[in-house]
Amino acid sequence: MPKLTNRSLSAFTLLESLLTLSVISFITLMINGSVTHIFKDMESKLFLMTFEQVYRETQRLSASQQISQVLQIKHDKISNSLGCYAIPESIKPSKELTITFNEAGGNSSLESLSFQTPTETVTYQLHLGSGQYQKKRR
């Protein structure tokens, strides 16, 4: 029968365990914070690209079908005759707006629309008749 022997077990003390847990928790929180910031920034950029694409698609559709088209910007969504697109919670439009494109693809408004993102304010100044816009970042 094998004989049991006393061996000393080397393990972390309570203080060492708490210190290790603290360091790991701190590193995890730092990584999580930076990942969240990067995610919000990318979400904002993707939304602005989507808005610009929907604007141009609505304009092209009105010119190609020779009928007026409407692009609506609400506080939580953007919609046209092709679909509805959600605005992320981290992005706030300055106001609700309806843009009407005529049969030639031009708009009948000199409106200005701003989107407040977590890092900046992006303003679109619409040009009367041409359907073009000027984009400014602040």
Summary of the structure (lengths in Angstrom):
residues: 138
radius of gyration: 27.3
end to end distance: 81.1
largest distance: 98.4
contacts: 333
relative contact order: 0.12
helix: 38%
strand: 25%
